[in-house]
Amino acid sequence: MHTSPETLQAAAVETLARLDGKTLSPKERAAIPPQEMPSQDPRVRRGNMDEVATGYTPEMARLEAMRCLQCKNAPCRAGCPVNIDIPRFLGASAEGRFDDALATIREASILPAICGRVCPQETQCQQTCTLGKMLKDVNKSVAIGRVERFVADRELSLGGRDSVEPRVKSTGRRVAVIGSGPASITVAADVAREGHAVTLYEAFHKPGGVLVYGIPEFRLPKKIVADEIDKLRGMGVEIIPNFVVGRTRKLQDLLDKDNFDAVFIGTGAGLPKFMDIPGENLVGVFSANEYLTRSNLMKAYDTANAHTPLLRAKKVAVLGGGNVAMDAARTALRLGAEEVHLIYRRSMAEIPARAEEVAHAQEEGVVFHILENAVKILGDENGCVNAIECLRYELGEPDASGRRSPVPIKGSEFTFEVDTVIVAIGNESNPLLTHATPGLATDRHGHIIVDENCKTSLDRVYAGGDIVLGAATVILAMGEGRRAAAAINRLLEKQ
Ligand SMILES: Cc1cc2nc3c(=O)[nH]c(=O)nc-3n(C[C@H](O)[C@H](O)[C@H](O)COP(=O)(O)OP(=O)(O)OC[C@H]3O[C@@H](n4cnc5c(N)ncnc54)[C@H](O)[C@@H]3O)c2cc1C
């Protein structure tokens, strides 16, 4: 049931008026109602690309932060991959000291407006929250990410107090950063802050990595990513788009001929996996990467202004259950599909997408086919998709991942009509750069092997993010970027 932002705000104002200025016991804090995130009405938002969650008001942010029990052992902090001092930032937010709250977050994270929106908090900081444990429901943990988003957005809405960092005196050292996703943005900022010259090479025409080409506008407005990129430019970082390292220029040439002192590789995991089933080469079958890139990066949804073609689908099947699958399904709705069917071979308990994204997809009308999987895509005489054949599954014993494995039910095949199939079953690392770089050690999945300082097998070459971890998360990519930048800065200090 959707509650209007106005109703949520009226309740927050009333509750805050009752509690403001009082010293609250842990029991009284725990009794404050969790502040729901205001959002667009599902019936309206499935027809537009605007952000779904519209964000807390100051009253909601304060109340939510007041729910924090300020535990001495701060288990939330241990759950945060970059170890933000969460009790301190929530304590400041509860008192309405939002600038202090943001400054606390910034000690550990450079992308709070982004992480506040896309981090899987329910499996990180909010999973370990004492309040959630007390109330026996992770959804009733303090909504740390929502408060983080509020304090970051507030600064942006006030004009970005520290949006331009002063340039520091140049050391004369030069660092090349390959790719422009969250790992690379972090490295570029942390290295530039030390006065080293940074050049960032991006294969696409626009920097930002998955934040720009993968995650849709309705979850992460591109203006926020553009602001972060502008901050890098303001710090003196040179950004060179349309430049594929390994093709346009070899990595070793950056060091030997272009006189870079160090290189960071943050090329991500942009190679889509396919199902390897009959019919995957029919017209109307997309990888989620292609579908989302056309819509997000190439603005296919903006039919009045963009010339990017994208099949206008009526009945869509999306294969997979992760964030990428949810994004593809919800994008298809917004591009005008009448029916979107999400096909996932395990149960709802195993679905890997963030709970909030699953709930939003359900509210918007995506039909979930649980414990089913595609076995064949069928086409018409023109080679275009016209149906999909699926099989039903039941759950068996846990597999290597610890999740119960799906076991096909014999004879349970069924077919239904679709005109588009989007395959969203995961991504692998792009082999282009690693294959073109002799001596760069990778594991059997093609991930670059690094030591504890993100140093690769090559001298002066570092790597981090999805190209090392496999398809992971924004915050983990950022954490790796932080570690790599610290090691690069140490290396350059010695030279
Ligand atoms: C659709 C989608 C939704 C997601 N949703 C979430 C979410 O909700 N929450 C979350 O935490 N994570 C999410 N993720 C995962 C998250 O976005 C990634 O883990 C993260 O972006 C990885 O960052 P990165 O810096 O390693 O690389 P990326 O963001 O992948 O950026 C790599 C960049 O390198 C460029 N590149 C590649 N090769 C070269 C080359 N040879 N030369 C120059 N440039 C090159 C690429 O074009 C790309 O721009 C999602 C991923 C996808 C695909």
The ligand as an SDF file (V2000), in Angstrom:
LIG
                    3D

 53 58  0  0  0  0  0  0  0  0999 V2000
   22.6590   -2.8810  -13.8250 C   0  0  0  0  0  0  0  0  0  0  0  0
   23.5140   -2.9210  -12.5980 C   0  0  0  0  0  0  0  0  0  0  0  0
   22.9600   -2.5870  -11.3910 C   0  0  0  0  0  0  0  0  0  0  0  0
   23.7380   -2.5900  -10.2390 C   0  0  0  0  0  0  0  0  0  0  0  0
   23.1750   -2.2190   -9.0600 N   0  0  0  0  0  0  0  0  0  0  0  0
   23.9400   -2.1120   -7.9470 C   0  0  0  0  0  0  0  0  0  0  0  0
   23.3950   -1.6490   -6.7280 C   0  0  0  0  0  0  0  0  0  0  0  0
   22.2220   -1.3670   -6.6080 O   0  0  0  0  0  0  0  0  0  0  0  0
   24.2280   -1.5210   -5.6500 N   0  0  0  0  0  0  0  0  0  0  0  0
   25.5560   -1.8220   -5.7390 C   0  0  0  0  0  0  0  0  0  0  0  0
   26.2790   -1.6270   -4.7580 O   0  0  0  0  0  0  0  0  0  0  0  0
   26.0980   -2.3080   -6.8780 N   0  0  0  0  0  0  0  0  0  0  0  0
   25.3220   -2.4530   -7.9830 C   0  0  0  0  0  0  0  0  0  0  0  0
   25.8640   -2.9260   -9.1510 N   0  0  0  0  0  0  0  0  0  0  0  0
   27.2900   -3.3020   -9.1580 C   0  0  0  0  0  0  0  0  0  0  0  0
   28.1940   -2.0640   -9.1730 C   0  0  0  0  0  0  0  0  0  0  0  0
   27.6990   -1.1110  -10.0490 O   0  0  0  0  0  0  0  0  0  0  0  0
   29.6160   -2.4660   -9.5200 C   0  0  0  0  0  0  0  0  0  0  0  0
   30.0600   -3.3870   -8.5480 O   0  0  0  0  0  0  0  0  0  0  0  0
   30.5640   -1.2670   -9.5520 C   0  0  0  0  0  0  0  0  0  0  0  0
   30.1360   -0.2810  -10.4570 O   0  0  0  0  0  0  0  0  0  0  0  0
   31.9810   -1.7020   -9.9310 C   0  0  0  0  0  0  0  0  0  0  0  0
   32.7910   -0.5630  -10.0230 O   0  0  0  0  0  0  0  0  0  0  0  0
   34.1550   -0.5580  -10.8600 P   0  0  0  0  0  0  0  0  0  0  0  0
   34.7460    0.7810  -10.6160 O   0  0  0  0  0  0  0  0  0  0  0  0
   34.9520   -1.7520  -10.5150 O   0  0  0  0  0  0  0  0  0  0  0  0
   33.7460   -0.7220  -12.3790 O   0  0  0  0  0  0  0  0  0  0  0  0
   32.5830   -0.2140  -13.3390 P   0  0  0  0  0  0  0  0  0  0  0  0
   31.5690    0.5990  -12.6530 O   0  0  0  0  0  0  0  0  0  0  0  0
   32.1380   -1.4320  -14.0620 O   0  0  0  0  0  0  0  0  0  0  0  0
   33.3610    0.7260  -14.3560 O   0  0  0  0  0  0  0  0  0  0  0  0
   34.3490    0.2180  -15.2050 C   0  0  0  0  0  0  0  0  0  0  0  0
   34.5720    1.2000  -16.3390 C   0  0  0  0  0  0  0  0  0  0  0  0
   35.7550    0.8250  -17.0500 O   0  0  0  0  0  0  0  0  0  0  0  0
   35.5520    1.0470  -18.4370 C   0  0  0  0  0  0  0  0  0  0  0  0
   36.4960    0.1880  -19.1650 N   0  0  0  0  0  0  0  0  0  0  0  0
   36.4800   -1.1600  -19.2930 C   0  0  0  0  0  0  0  0  0  0  0  0
   37.5390   -1.5760  -20.0100 N   0  0  0  0  0  0  0  0  0  0  0  0
   38.2430   -0.4590  -20.3520 C   0  0  0  0  0  0  0  0  0  0  0  0
   39.4350   -0.2330  -21.0880 C   0  0  0  0  0  0  0  0  0  0  0  0
   40.1380   -1.2610  -21.5910 N   0  0  0  0  0  0  0  0  0  0  0  0
   39.8780    1.0410  -21.2490 N   0  0  0  0  0  0  0  0  0  0  0  0
   39.1810    2.0980  -20.7160 C   0  0  0  0  0  0  0  0  0  0  0  0
   38.0460    1.9250  -20.0070 N   0  0  0  0  0  0  0  0  0  0  0  0
   37.5890    0.6710  -19.8180 C   0  0  0  0  0  0  0  0  0  0  0  0
   34.1020    0.6540  -18.6370 C   0  0  0  0  0  0  0  0  0  0  0  0
   33.5760    1.2220  -19.8280 O   0  0  0  0  0  0  0  0  0  0  0  0
   33.4500    1.1980  -17.3850 C   0  0  0  0  0  0  0  0  0  0  0  0
   32.9870    2.5240  -17.5750 O   0  0  0  0  0  0  0  0  0  0  0  0
   25.1020   -2.9750  -10.3100 C   0  0  0  0  0  0  0  0  0  0  0  0
   25.6610   -3.3650  -11.5360 C   0  0  0  0  0  0  0  0  0  0  0  0
   24.8750   -3.3280  -12.6700 C   0  0  0  0  0  0  0  0  0  0  0  0
   25.4950   -3.7610  -13.9880 C   0  0  0  0  0  0  0  0  0  0  0  0
  1  2  1  0
  2  3  1  0
  2 52  2  0
  3  4  2  0
  4  5  1  0
  4 50  1  0
  5  6  2  0
  6  7  1  0
  6 13  1  0
  7  8  2  0
  7  9  1  0
  9 10  1  0
 10 11  2  0
 10 12  1  0
 12 13  2  0
 13 14  1  0
 14 15  1  0
 14 50  1  0
 15 16  1  0
 16 17  1  0
 16 18  1  0
 18 19  1  0
 18 20  1  0
 20 21  1  0
 20 22  1  0
 22 23  1  0
 23 24  1  0
 24 25  2  0
 24 26  1  0
 24 27  1  0
 27 28  1  0
 28 29  2  0
 28 30  1  0
 28 31  1  0
 31 32  1  0
 32 33  1  0
 33 34  1  0
 33 48  1  0
 34 35  1  0
 35 36  1  0
 35 46  1  0
 36 37  1  0
 36 45  1  0
 37 38  2  0
 38 39  1  0
 39 40  1  0
 39 45  2  0
 40 41  1  0
 40 42  2  0
 42 43  1  0
 43 44  2  0
 44 45  1  0
 46 47  1  0
 46 48  1  0
 48 49  1  0
 50 51  2  0
 51 52  1  0
 52 53  1  0
M  END
$$$$
